[in-house]
């Protein structure tokens, strides 16, 4: 589950950045096709990200509810999903792979 969350977090972050680039291009007189295509893709990925965090925060990640809420808010910021993946999800993934001490 943690690997899935890491992948979704990265995809969500990339889609956000692509959407920002498309929005800037649109404002500079370009087509709005990029925004029309990337907006819904980013929206779906963010919903999957948020639902995944809510599903896994306690059992798989060992987070408090408030840390999960913070991950949702941070993920809504540019580069935030990358930060959550690197600072919180990657260490949790590493801990999950370590053998349990006897």
N, C-alpha and C positions, 0 to 999 in steps of 0.2 A: 504494500500500500504506500509506503514511504517513497519508493522509487517512482511510482505513478504520480504522486504529488510533486516530486521534484521535476518530472517531465512536464506536467501540466503548468507548473509555476514558470518554467522556462518558456513554454509555448505562449502562455498568457503575457509574459513580459515582452516577448518578441512581437506579438500581435499588437500590443499597446504602442510600442515604438513605431511599428509600420503604420498604424493608424495616425499617430502624431505626424509622421512624415507626409502621409496622404492629406491630412488636414492643412498642413502648411502649404503644400503644393496647390491645394484648392484655393486657399486664400491669396496665393500669388498669381491667380488667374488660370490655373490649370483646371482639369476636369474634376468633377466630384465623384467619378466612378470608383476611385480608390476608397473613398470614405464610405460609399454605398456598399462596397464589397467587404471591406475590412471591419466596419462597425459591427455588423451582426456576428462575424467570426470572433472578434474580440469579446463581445458580450457573452457569447456561449462559453468561450474558454474561461472567462472570469467567473461565470456561474459554476462551472465544473470545478474550478479552483476553490471557490468558497464552500461549495458542498463537500468537496473532498476534505478540506480542512475541518469542517464541522463533523464529518463522519469519523475522522481519524485522530482528532486532537487528544482524546483521553486514552483510549486503548492502545493505539499504535505509537503515538508521539509522546505521551506522558505529559502533555501540556495542561495548564488550567484553561478554563473557558475563556478567561480574559486574554490569555496569550493568543488563543485562536481568533478572538475578535480583533486583536491587534494585528495579527497576520492578514486578516481580511482588509483592514484599513490600509496597512502598509502596501499590500498588493494592489491597491487602487491608485497608488502613486506611480509616476514614471520611475522606472528602475526598481520599484519596490518589490516586485515579485522576484527579481534577481537577488535582491538582498535577503528576502525570506528564504529562498532556496539555499543560498550560500551560508548564511549565518545560523539558521534554525533547522532546515530540513536536512542538509548534508551531514551535520554532526549527529542528528537523530538517526540517519541512515547508517552511519558508521557505528554508532552504539548498538543498533539492531543486529549488525553483522558480527559483533564481538561475542565469543562464547561466554555463556553464563558462568560466573565464578562459583566454585563449589564451596 
